[in-house]
């Protein structure tokens, strides 16, 4: 478990995951969540590349995973 937390802290992976969850929680439907998640993840990575960094597919994917988790939590049936 410690390795997972250390990996999430590396290169701010956790910020992409948490930010994606916030997007998913605010989305009204799956289409809105997907479209905004892909757009925002791509914009974040483009910003990194435009300022001399490299495109990071792991950060991009973590943002989308966060969107799916956030939207799933929002739409989960209440018990």
PDB file of N, CA, C and O in Angstrom:
ATOM      1  N   UNK A   1       0.824  -1.195   0.000  1.00  0.00           N
ATOM      2  CA  UNK A   1       0.000   0.000   0.000  1.00  0.00           C
ATOM      3  C   UNK A   1       0.861   1.250   0.000  1.00  0.00           C
ATOM      4  O   UNK A   1       0.515   2.263  -0.607  1.00  0.00           O
ATOM      5  N   UNK A   2       1.985   1.161   0.688  1.00  0.00           N
ATOM      6  CA  UNK A   2       2.903   2.298   0.758  1.00  0.00           C
ATOM      7  C   UNK A   2       3.433   2.665  -0.631  1.00  0.00           C
ATOM      8  O   UNK A   2       3.609   3.843  -0.943  1.00  0.00           O
ATOM      9  N   UNK A   3       3.686   1.646  -1.462  1.00  0.00           N
ATOM     10  CA  UNK A   3       4.184   1.893  -2.811  1.00  0.00           C
ATOM     11  C   UNK A   3       3.153   2.638  -3.663  1.00  0.00           C
ATOM     12  O   UNK A   3       3.504   3.494  -4.475  1.00  0.00           O
ATOM     13  N   UNK A   4       1.887   2.300  -3.467  1.00  0.00           N
ATOM     14  CA  UNK A   4       0.822   2.973  -4.218  1.00  0.00           C
ATOM     15  C   UNK A   4       0.756   4.442  -3.832  1.00  0.00           C
ATOM     16  O   UNK A   4       0.650   5.302  -4.706  1.00  0.00           O
ATOM     17  N   UNK A   5       0.817   4.746  -2.543  1.00  0.00           N
ATOM     18  CA  UNK A   5       0.776   6.148  -2.099  1.00  0.00           C
ATOM     19  C   UNK A   5       1.994   6.916  -2.589  1.00  0.00           C
ATOM     20  O   UNK A   5       1.878   8.071  -3.000  1.00  0.00           O
ATOM     21  N   UNK A   6       3.167   6.277  -2.548  1.00  0.00           N
ATOM     22  CA  UNK A   6       4.373   6.936  -3.049  1.00  0.00           C
ATOM     23  C   UNK A   6       4.269   7.217  -4.545  1.00  0.00           C
ATOM     24  O   UNK A   6       4.713   8.264  -5.017  1.00  0.00           O
ATOM     25  N   UNK A   7       3.673   6.269  -5.297  1.00  0.00           N
ATOM     26  CA  UNK A   7       3.499   6.468  -6.725  1.00  0.00           C
ATOM     27  C   UNK A   7       2.494   7.594  -7.001  1.00  0.00           C
ATOM     28  O   UNK A   7       2.693   8.386  -7.922  1.00  0.00           O
ATOM     29  N   UNK A   8       1.424   7.666  -6.215  1.00  0.00           N
ATOM     30  CA  UNK A   8       0.438   8.726  -6.408  1.00  0.00           C
ATOM     31  C   UNK A   8       1.020  10.104  -6.106  1.00  0.00           C
ATOM     32  O   UNK A   8       0.628  11.093  -6.726  1.00  0.00           O
ATOM     33  N   UNK A   9       1.946  10.174  -5.165  1.00  0.00           N
ATOM     34  CA  UNK A   9       2.579  11.451  -4.838  1.00  0.00           C
ATOM     35  C   UNK A   9       3.581  11.889  -5.901  1.00  0.00           C
ATOM     36  O   UNK A   9       3.874  13.076  -6.044  1.00  0.00           O
ATOM     37  N   UNK A  10       4.096  10.928  -6.634  1.00  0.00           N
ATOM     38  CA  UNK A  10       5.077  11.221  -7.676  1.00  0.00           C
ATOM     39  C   UNK A  10       4.407  11.987  -8.815  1.00  0.00           C
ATOM     40  O   UNK A  10       3.372  11.562  -9.330  1.00  0.00           O
ATOM     41  N   UNK A  11       4.988  13.100  -9.201  1.00  0.00           N
ATOM     42  CA  UNK A  11       4.508  13.899 -10.332  1.00  0.00           C
ATOM     43  C   UNK A  11       3.047  14.340 -10.160  1.00  0.00           C
ATOM     44  O   UNK A  11       2.345  14.543 -11.151  1.00  0.00           O
ATOM     45  N   UNK A  12       2.594  14.486  -8.932  1.00  0.00           N
ATOM     46  CA  UNK A  12       1.239  14.978  -8.640  1.00  0.00           C
ATOM     47  C   UNK A  12       0.137  14.112  -9.256  1.00  0.00           C
ATOM     48  O   UNK A  12      -0.888  14.635  -9.693  1.00  0.00           O
ATOM     49  N   UNK A  13       0.339  12.811  -9.292  1.00  0.00           N
ATOM     50  CA  UNK A  13      -0.688  11.918  -9.824  1.00  0.00           C
ATOM     51  C   UNK A  13      -1.993  12.044  -9.047  1.00  0.00           C
ATOM     52  O   UNK A  13      -3.074  11.995  -9.634  1.00  0.00           O
ATOM     53  N   UNK A  14      -1.899  12.204  -7.750  1.00  0.00           N
ATOM     54  CA  UNK A  14      -3.115  12.286  -6.936  1.00  0.00           C
ATOM     55  C   UNK A  14      -3.939  13.519  -7.275  1.00  0.00           C
ATOM     56  O   UNK A  14      -5.164  13.486  -7.157  1.00  0.00           O
ATOM     57  N   UNK A  15      -3.301  14.600  -7.692  1.00  0.00           N
ATOM     58  CA  UNK A  15      -4.059  15.801  -8.053  1.00  0.00           C
ATOM     59  C   UNK A  15      -4.899  15.560  -9.301  1.00  0.00           C
ATOM     60  O   UNK A  15      -6.018  16.064  -9.401  1.00  0.00           O
ATOM     61  N   UNK A  16      -4.374  14.801 -10.246  1.00  0.00           N
ATOM     62  CA  UNK A  16      -5.151  14.464 -11.439  1.00  0.00           C
ATOM     63  C   UNK A  16      -6.335  13.571 -11.071  1.00  0.00           C
ATOM     64  O   UNK A  16      -7.437  13.744 -11.591  1.00  0.00           O
ATOM     65  N   UNK A  17      -6.101  12.627 -10.179  1.00  0.00           N
ATOM     66  CA  UNK A  17      -7.167  11.718  -9.750  1.00  0.00           C
ATOM     67  C   UNK A  17      -8.264  12.468  -8.991  1.00  0.00           C
ATOM     68  O   UNK A  17      -9.448  12.267  -9.263  1.00  0.00           O
ATOM     69  N   UNK A  18      -7.890  13.314  -8.061  1.00  0.00           N
ATOM     70  CA  UNK A  18      -8.865  14.070  -7.265  1.00  0.00           C
ATOM     71  C   UNK A  18      -9.594  15.097  -8.133  1.00  0.00           C
ATOM     72  O   UNK A  18     -10.804  15.277  -7.997  1.00  0.00           O
ATOM     73  N   UNK A  19      -8.871  15.760  -9.011  1.00  0.00           N
ATOM     74  CA  UNK A  19      -9.515  16.725  -9.918  1.00  0.00           C
ATOM     75  C   UNK A  19     -10.519  16.052 -10.833  1.00  0.00           C
ATOM     76  O   UNK A  19     -11.597  16.592 -11.080  1.00  0.00           O
ATOM     77  N   UNK A  20     -10.170  14.874 -11.337  1.00  0.00           N
ATOM     78  CA  UNK A  20     -11.107  14.124 -12.168  1.00  0.00           C
ATOM     79  C   UNK A  20     -12.344  13.708 -11.394  1.00  0.00           C
ATOM     80  O   UNK A  20     -13.452  13.725 -11.930  1.00  0.00           O
ATOM     81  N   UNK A  21     -12.157  13.332 -10.126  1.00  0.00           N
ATOM     82  CA  UNK A  21     -13.309  12.968  -9.293  1.00  0.00           C
ATOM     83  C   UNK A  21     -14.245  14.171  -9.113  1.00  0.00           C
ATOM     84  O   UNK A  21     -15.465  14.013  -9.131  1.00  0.00           O
ATOM     85  N   UNK A  22     -13.685  15.351  -8.942  1.00  0.00           N
ATOM     86  CA  UNK A  22     -14.506  16.555  -8.800  1.00  0.00           C
ATOM     87  C   UNK A  22     -15.309  16.808 -10.076  1.00  0.00           C
ATOM     88  O   UNK A  22     -16.478  17.187 -10.008  1.00  0.00           O
ATOM     89  N   UNK A  23     -14.695  16.603 -11.225  1.00  0.00           N
ATOM     90  CA  UNK A  23     -15.407  16.771 -12.496  1.00  0.00           C
ATOM     91  C   UNK A  23     -16.554  15.770 -12.585  1.00  0.00           C
ATOM     92  O   UNK A  23     -17.669  16.135 -12.958  1.00  0.00           O
ATOM     93  N   UNK A  24     -16.287  14.521 -12.248  1.00  0.00           N
ATOM     94  CA  UNK A  24     -17.317  13.483 -12.300  1.00  0.00           C
ATOM     95  C   UNK A  24     -18.469  13.748 -11.351  1.00  0.00           C
ATOM     96  O   UNK A  24     -19.624  13.483 -11.683  1.00  0.00           O
ATOM     97  N   UNK A  25     -18.164  14.265 -10.177  1.00  0.00           N
ATOM     98  CA  UNK A  25     -19.218  14.565  -9.204  1.00  0.00           C
ATOM     99  C   UNK A  25     -20.111  15.715  -9.655  1.00  0.00           C
ATOM    100  O   UNK A  25     -21.288  15.764  -9.298  1.00  0.00           O
ATOM    101  N   UNK A  26     -19.561  16.637 -10.434  1.00  0.00           N
ATOM    102  CA  UNK A  26     -20.336  17.798 -10.880  1.00  0.00           C
ATOM    103  C   UNK A  26     -21.077  17.565 -12.186  1.00  0.00           C
ATOM    104  O   UNK A  26     -21.924  18.375 -12.563  1.00  0.00           O
ATOM    105  N   UNK A  27     -20.776  16.471 -12.889  1.00  0.00           N
ATOM    106  CA  UNK A  27     -21.391  16.211 -14.188  1.00  0.00           C
ATOM    107  C   UNK A  27     -22.841  15.753 -14.028  1.00  0.00           C
ATOM    108  O   UNK A  27     -23.186  15.051 -13.078  1.00  0.00           O
ATOM    109  N   UNK A  28     -23.677  16.165 -14.980  1.00  0.00           N
ATOM    110  CA  UNK A  28     -25.099  15.803 -14.950  1.00  0.00           C
ATOM    111  C   UNK A  28     -25.385  14.430 -15.552  1.00  0.00           C
ATOM    112  O   UNK A  28     -26.268  13.716 -15.077  1.00  0.00           O
ATOM    113  N   UNK A  29     -24.642  14.059 -16.597  1.00  0.00           N
ATOM    114  CA  UNK A  29     -24.839  12.743 -17.207  1.00  0.00           C
ATOM    115  C   UNK A  29     -23.496  12.214 -17.696  1.00  0.00           C
ATOM    116  O   UNK A  29     -22.492  12.926 -17.651  1.00  0.00           O
ATOM    117  N   UNK A  30     -23.475  10.975 -18.160  1.00  0.00           N
ATOM    118  CA  UNK A  30     -22.227  10.322 -18.551  1.00  0.00           C
ATOM    119  C   UNK A  30     -21.563  11.030 -19.716  1.00  0.00           C
ATOM    120  O   UNK A  30     -20.336  11.096 -19.790  1.00  0.00           O
ATOM    121  N   UNK A  31     -22.378  11.566 -20.637  1.00  0.00           N
ATOM    122  CA  UNK A  31     -21.825  12.261 -21.797  1.00  0.00           C
ATOM    123  C   UNK A  31     -21.096  13.524 -21.368  1.00  0.00           C
ATOM    124  O   UNK A  31     -19.997  13.800 -21.849  1.00  0.00           O
ATOM    125  N   UNK A  32     -21.686  14.278 -20.483  1.00  0.00           N
ATOM    126  CA  UNK A  32     -21.066  15.495 -19.960  1.00  0.00           C
ATOM    127  C   UNK A  32     -19.785  15.161 -19.207  1.00  0.00           C
ATOM    128  O   UNK A  32     -18.781  15.858 -19.354  1.00  0.00           O
ATOM    129  N   UNK A  33     -19.809  14.112 -18.408  1.00  0.00           N
ATOM    130  CA  UNK A  33     -18.629  13.707 -17.647  1.00  0.00           C
ATOM    131  C   UNK A  33     -17.494  13.305 -18.582  1.00  0.00           C
ATOM    132  O   UNK A  33     -16.348  13.708 -18.383  1.00  0.00           O
ATOM    133  N   UNK A  34     -17.811  12.519 -19.593  1.00  0.00           N
ATOM    134  CA  UNK A  34     -16.789  12.058 -20.527  1.00  0.00           C
ATOM    135  C   UNK A  34     -16.207  13.207 -21.335  1.00  0.00           C
ATOM    136  O   UNK A  34     -14.988  13.340 -21.445  1.00  0.00           O
ATOM    137  N   UNK A  35     -17.061  14.025 -21.892  1.00  0.00           N
ATOM    138  CA  UNK A  35     -16.607  15.128 -22.731  1.00  0.00           C
ATOM    139  C   UNK A  35     -15.762  16.123 -21.938  1.00  0.00           C
ATOM    140  O   UNK A  35     -14.689  16.525 -22.389  1.00  0.00           O
ATOM    141  N   UNK A  36     -16.232  16.514 -20.782  1.00  0.00           N
ATOM    142  CA  UNK A  36     -15.464  17.472 -19.988  1.00  0.00           C
ATOM    143  C   UNK A  36     -14.191  16.839 -19.443  1.00  0.00           C
ATOM    144  O   UNK A  36     -13.165  17.514 -19.352  1.00  0.00           O
ATOM    145  N   UNK A  37     -14.232  15.565 -19.078  1.00  0.00           N
ATOM    146  CA  UNK A  37     -13.046  14.882 -18.573  1.00  0.00           C
ATOM    147  C   UNK A  37     -11.946  14.797 -19.621  1.00  0.00           C
ATOM    148  O   UNK A  37     -10.785  15.089 -19.330  1.00  0.00           O
ATOM    149  N   UNK A  38     -12.303  14.401 -20.832  1.00  0.00           N
ATOM    150  CA  UNK A  38     -11.317  14.315 -21.910  1.00  0.00           C
ATOM    151  C   UNK A  38     -10.776  15.704 -22.248  1.00  0.00           C
ATOM    152  O   UNK A  38      -9.575  15.870 -22.461  1.00  0.00           O
ATOM    153  N   UNK A  39     -11.649  16.684 -22.297  1.00  0.00           N
ATOM    154  CA  UNK A  39     -11.219  18.044 -22.620  1.00  0.00           C
ATOM    155  C   UNK A  39     -10.280  18.625 -21.582  1.00  0.00           C
ATOM    156  O   UNK A  39      -9.252  19.208 -21.927  1.00  0.00           O
ATOM    157  N   UNK A  40     -10.619  18.474 -20.333  1.00  0.00           N
ATOM    158  CA  UNK A  40      -9.792  19.038 -19.264  1.00  0.00           C
ATOM    159  C   UNK A  40      -8.483  18.271 -19.123  1.00  0.00           C
ATOM    160  O   UNK A  40      -7.434  18.883 -18.921  1.00  0.00           O
ATOM    161  N   UNK A  41      -8.522  16.946 -19.224  1.00  0.00           N
ATOM    162  CA  UNK A  41      -7.289  16.161 -19.148  1.00  0.00           C
ATOM    163  C   UNK A  41      -6.344  16.535 -20.294  1.00  0.00           C
ATOM    164  O   UNK A  41      -5.137  16.663 -20.090  1.00  0.00           O
ATOM    165  N   UNK A  42      -6.893  16.707 -21.486  1.00  0.00           N
ATOM    166  CA  UNK A  42      -6.069  17.085 -22.632  1.00  0.00           C
ATOM    167  C   UNK A  42      -5.516  18.488 -22.475  1.00  0.00           C
ATOM    168  O   UNK A  42      -4.365  18.745 -22.826  1.00  0.00           O
ATOM    169  N   UNK A  43      -6.322  19.393 -21.953  1.00  0.00           N
ATOM    170  CA  UNK A  43      -5.844  20.764 -21.740  1.00  0.00           C
ATOM    171  C   UNK A  43      -4.726  20.813 -20.708  1.00  0.00           C
ATOM    172  O   UNK A  43      -3.762  21.560 -20.878  1.00  0.00           O
ATOM    173  N   UNK A  44      -4.840  20.031 -19.646  1.00  0.00           N
ATOM    174  CA  UNK A  44      -3.779  19.992 -18.633  1.00  0.00           C
ATOM    175  C   UNK A  44      -2.470  19.469 -19.221  1.00  0.00           C
ATOM    176  O   UNK A  44      -1.399  20.008 -18.944  1.00  0.00           O
ATOM    177  N   UNK A  45      -2.563  18.433 -20.021  1.00  0.00           N
ATOM    178  CA  UNK A  45      -1.345  17.875 -20.608  1.00  0.00           C
ATOM    179  C   UNK A  45      -0.777  18.782 -21.689  1.00  0.00           C
ATOM    180  O   UNK A  45       0.441  18.868 -21.840  1.00  0.00           O
ATOM    181  N   UNK A  46      -1.633  19.457 -22.442  1.00  0.00           N
ATOM    182  CA  UNK A  46      -1.144  20.422 -23.431  1.00  0.00           C
ATOM    183  C   UNK A  46      -0.408  21.566 -22.748  1.00  0.00           C
ATOM    184  O   UNK A  46       0.620  22.036 -23.236  1.00  0.00           O
ATOM    185  N   UNK A  47      -0.940  22.009 -21.614  1.00  0.00           N
ATOM    186  CA  UNK A  47      -0.278  23.069 -20.853  1.00  0.00           C
ATOM    187  C   UNK A  47       1.111  22.638 -20.416  1.00  0.00           C
ATOM    188  O   UNK A  47       2.064  23.412 -20.510  1.00  0.00           O
ATOM    189  N   UNK A  48       1.229  21.411 -19.941  1.00  0.00           N
ATOM    190  CA  UNK A  48       2.540  20.896 -19.545  1.00  0.00           C
ATOM    191  C   UNK A  48       3.499  20.869 -20.730  1.00  0.00           C
ATOM    192  O   UNK A  48       4.662  21.252 -20.607  1.00  0.00           O
ATOM    193  N   UNK A  49       3.008  20.420 -21.862  1.00  0.00           N
ATOM    194  CA  UNK A  49       3.859  20.330 -23.052  1.00  0.00           C
ATOM    195  C   UNK A  49       4.233  21.713 -23.578  1.00  0.00           C
ATOM    196  O   UNK A  49       5.362  21.920 -24.021  1.00  0.00           O
ATOM    197  N   UNK A  50       3.311  22.644 -23.535  1.00  0.00           N
ATOM    198  CA  UNK A  50       3.582  23.999 -24.033  1.00  0.00           C
ATOM    199  C   UNK A  50       4.609  24.736 -23.182  1.00  0.00           C
ATOM    200  O   UNK A  50       5.275  25.654 -23.659  1.00  0.00           O
ATOM    201  N   UNK A  51       4.733  24.336 -21.939  1.00  0.00           N
ATOM    202  CA  UNK A  51       5.700  24.988 -21.040  1.00  0.00           C
ATOM    203  C   UNK A  51       6.974  24.168 -20.872  1.00  0.00           C
ATOM    204  O   UNK A  51       7.651  24.271 -19.849  1.00  0.00           O
ATOM    205  N   UNK A  52       7.296  23.362 -21.861  1.00  0.00           N
ATOM    206  CA  UNK A  52       8.560  22.652 -21.868  1.00  0.00           C
ATOM    207  C   UNK A  52       8.539  21.254 -21.295  1.00  0.00           C
ATOM    208  O   UNK A  52       9.573  20.586 -21.290  1.00  0.00           O
ATOM    209  N   UNK A  53       7.425  20.795 -20.823  1.00  0.00           N
ATOM    210  CA  UNK A  53       7.333  19.442 -20.277  1.00  0.00           C
ATOM    211  C   UNK A  53       6.978  18.441 -21.355  1.00  0.00           C
ATOM    212  O   UNK A  53       6.990  18.764 -22.543  1.00  0.00           O
ATOM    213  N   UNK A  54       6.671  17.255 -20.949  1.00  0.00           N
ATOM    214  CA  UNK A  54       6.272  16.205 -21.882  1.00  0.00           C
ATOM    215  C   UNK A  54       4.826  15.811 -21.611  1.00  0.00           C
ATOM    216  O   UNK A  54       4.318  15.958 -20.500  1.00  0.00           O
ATOM    217  N   UNK A  55       4.181  15.309 -22.652  1.00  0.00           N
ATOM    218  CA  UNK A  55       2.818  14.787 -22.508  1.00  0.00           C
ATOM    219  C   UNK A  55       2.887  13.540 -21.646  1.00  0.00           C
ATOM    220  O   UNK A  55       3.670  12.636 -21.936  1.00  0.00           O
ATOM    221  N   UNK A  56       2.089  13.473 -20.600  1.00  0.00           N
ATOM    222  CA  UNK A  56       2.123  12.334 -19.686  1.00  0.00           C
ATOM    223  C   UNK A  56       0.798  11.584 -19.775  1.00  0.00           C
ATOM    224  O   UNK A  56      -0.219  12.035 -19.249  1.00  0.00           O
ATOM    225  N   UNK A  57       0.824  10.443 -20.440  1.00  0.00           N
ATOM    226  CA  UNK A  57      -0.386   9.659 -20.625  1.00  0.00           C
ATOM    227  C   UNK A  57      -0.911   9.104 -19.313  1.00  0.00           C
ATOM    228  O   UNK A  57      -2.110   8.861 -19.177  1.00  0.00           O
ATOM    229  N   UNK A  58      -0.026   8.901 -18.348  1.00  0.00           N
ATOM    230  CA  UNK A  58      -0.471   8.400 -17.047  1.00  0.00           C
ATOM    231  C   UNK A  58      -1.328   9.451 -16.352  1.00  0.00           C
ATOM    232  O   UNK A  58      -2.388   9.122 -15.819  1.00  0.00           O
ATOM    233  N   UNK A  59      -0.893  10.707 -16.349  1.00  0.00           N
ATOM    234  CA  UNK A  59      -1.695  11.783 -15.757  1.00  0.00           C
ATOM    235  C   UNK A  59      -3.019  11.933 -16.499  1.00  0.00           C
ATOM    236  O   UNK A  59      -4.064  12.132 -15.880  1.00  0.00           O
ATOM    237  N   UNK A  60      -2.974  11.838 -17.819  1.00  0.00           N
ATOM    238  CA  UNK A  60      -4.188  11.963 -18.624  1.00  0.00           C
ATOM    239  C   UNK A  60      -5.168  10.850 -18.256  1.00  0.00           C
ATOM    240  O   UNK A  60      -6.359  11.101 -18.067  1.00  0.00           O
ATOM    241  N   UNK A  61      -4.668   9.635 -18.157  1.00  0.00           N
ATOM    242  CA  UNK A  61      -5.519   8.502 -17.800  1.00  0.00           C
ATOM    243  C   UNK A  61      -6.051   8.585 -16.383  1.00  0.00           C
ATOM    244  O   UNK A  61      -7.202   8.230 -16.129  1.00  0.00           O
ATOM    245  N   UNK A  62      -5.218   9.054 -15.450  1.00  0.00           N
ATOM    246  CA  UNK A  62      -5.674   9.194 -14.064  1.00  0.00           C
ATOM    247  C   UNK A  62      -6.794  10.223 -13.957  1.00  0.00           C
ATOM    248  O   UNK A  62      -7.712  10.059 -13.153  1.00  0.00           O
ATOM    249  N   UNK A  63      -6.725  11.275 -14.753  1.00  0.00           N
ATOM    250  CA  UNK A  63      -7.804  12.267 -14.744  1.00  0.00           C
ATOM    251  C   UNK A  63      -9.107  11.619 -15.193  1.00  0.00           C
ATOM    252  O   UNK A  63     -10.155  11.845 -14.588  1.00  0.00           O
ATOM    253  N   UNK A  64      -9.047  10.820 -16.246  1.00  0.00           N
ATOM    254  CA  UNK A  64     -10.259  10.152 -16.734  1.00  0.00           C
ATOM    255  C   UNK A  64     -10.767   9.083 -15.765  1.00  0.00           C
ATOM    256  O   UNK A  64     -11.975   8.909 -15.602  1.00  0.00           O
ATOM    257  N   UNK A  65      -9.847   8.375 -15.128  1.00  0.00           N
ATOM    258  CA  UNK A  65     -10.267   7.399 -14.117  1.00  0.00           C
ATOM    259  C   UNK A  65     -10.963   8.113 -12.967  1.00  0.00           C
ATOM    260  O   UNK A  65     -11.961   7.621 -12.440  1.00  0.00           O
ATOM    261  N   UNK A  66     -10.442   9.265 -12.578  1.00  0.00           N
ATOM    262  CA  UNK A  66     -11.079  10.060 -11.530  1.00  0.00           C
ATOM    263  C   UNK A  66     -12.477  10.505 -11.930  1.00  0.00           C
ATOM    264  O   UNK A  66     -13.390  10.509 -11.105  1.00  0.00           O
ATOM    265  N   UNK A  67     -12.648  10.881 -13.196  1.00  0.00           N
ATOM    266  CA  UNK A  67     -13.975  11.269 -13.689  1.00  0.00           C
ATOM    267  C   UNK A  67     -14.940  10.093 -13.578  1.00  0.00           C
ATOM    268  O   UNK A  67     -16.070  10.255 -13.117  1.00  0.00           O
ATOM    269  N   UNK A  68     -14.499   8.919 -13.997  1.00  0.00           N
ATOM    270  CA  UNK A  68     -15.360   7.734 -13.921  1.00  0.00           C
ATOM    271  C   UNK A  68     -15.722   7.390 -12.482  1.00  0.00           C
ATOM    272  O   UNK A  68     -16.869   7.051 -12.192  1.00  0.00           O
ATOM    273  N   UNK A  69     -14.756   7.474 -11.589  1.00  0.00           N
ATOM    274  CA  UNK A  69     -15.020   7.175 -10.177  1.00  0.00           C
ATOM    275  C   UNK A  69     -15.977   8.207  -9.589  1.00  0.00           C
ATOM    276  O   UNK A  69     -16.935   7.851  -8.903  1.00  0.00           O
ATOM    277  N   UNK A  70     -15.717   9.478  -9.857  1.00  0.00           N
ATOM    278  CA  UNK A  70     -16.581  10.538  -9.335  1.00  0.00           C
ATOM    279  C   UNK A  70     -18.015  10.422  -9.838  1.00  0.00           C
ATOM    280  O   UNK A  70     -18.968  10.574  -9.074  1.00  0.00           O
ATOM    281  N   UNK A  71     -18.156  10.150 -11.133  1.00  0.00           N
ATOM    282  CA  UNK A  71     -19.506  10.012 -11.683  1.00  0.00           C
ATOM    283  C   UNK A  71     -20.177   8.747 -11.165  1.00  0.00           C
ATOM    284  O   UNK A  71     -21.383   8.731 -10.923  1.00  0.00           O
ATOM    285  N   UNK A  72     -19.388   7.688 -10.996  1.00  0.00           N
ATOM    286  CA  UNK A  72     -19.934   6.449 -10.439  1.00  0.00           C
ATOM    287  C   UNK A  72     -20.424   6.622  -9.020  1.00  0.00           C
ATOM    288  O   UNK A  72     -21.463   6.075  -8.649  1.00  0.00           O
ATOM    289  N   UNK A  73     -19.687   7.377  -8.222  1.00  0.00           N
ATOM    290  CA  UNK A  73     -20.105   7.642  -6.840  1.00  0.00           C
ATOM    291  C   UNK A  73     -21.399   8.451  -6.829  1.00  0.00           C
ATOM    292  O   UNK A  73     -22.292   8.204  -6.019  1.00  0.00           O
ATOM    293  N   UNK A  74     -21.486   9.416  -7.736  1.00  0.00           N
ATOM    294  CA  UNK A  74     -22.683  10.268  -7.786  1.00  0.00           C
ATOM    295  C   UNK A  74     -23.913   9.460  -8.199  1.00  0.00           C
ATOM    296  O   UNK A  74     -24.997   9.662  -7.652  1.00  0.00           O
ATOM    297  N   UNK A  75     -23.756   8.555  -9.151  1.00  0.00           N
ATOM    298  CA  UNK A  75     -24.893   7.807  -9.693  1.00  0.00           C
ATOM    299  C   UNK A  75     -25.121   6.463  -9.013  1.00  0.00           C
ATOM    300  O   UNK A  75     -26.024   5.725  -9.405  1.00  0.00           O
ATOM    301  N   UNK A  76     -24.333   6.137  -8.018  1.00  0.00           N
ATOM    302  CA  UNK A  76     -24.503   4.857  -7.319  1.00  0.00           C
ATOM    303  C   UNK A  76     -25.860   4.836  -6.621  1.00  0.00           C
ATOM    304  O   UNK A  76     -26.272   5.833  -6.027  1.00  0.00           O
ATOM    305  N   UNK A  77     -26.545   3.715  -6.693  1.00  0.00           N
ATOM    306  CA  UNK A  77     -27.849   3.640  -6.027  1.00  0.00           C
ATOM    307  C   UNK A  77     -27.674   3.744  -4.500  1.00  0.00           C
ATOM    308  O   UNK A  77     -26.774   3.145  -3.912  1.00  0.00           O
ATOM    309  N   UNK A  78     -28.545   4.503  -3.909  1.00  0.00           N
ATOM    310  CA  UNK A  78     -28.470   4.659  -2.442  1.00  0.00           C
ATOM    311  C   UNK A  78     -29.069   3.423  -1.770  1.00  0.00           C
ATOM    312  O   UNK A  78     -30.025   2.826  -2.266  1.00  0.00           O
ATOM    313  N   UNK A  79     -28.501   3.069  -0.667  1.00  0.00           N
ATOM    314  CA  UNK A  79     -28.955   1.863   0.035  1.00  0.00           C
ATOM    315  C   UNK A  79     -30.020   2.180   1.046  1.00  0.00           C
ATOM    316  O   UNK A  79     -30.513   1.280   1.726  1.00  0.00           O
TER     317      UNK A  79
END
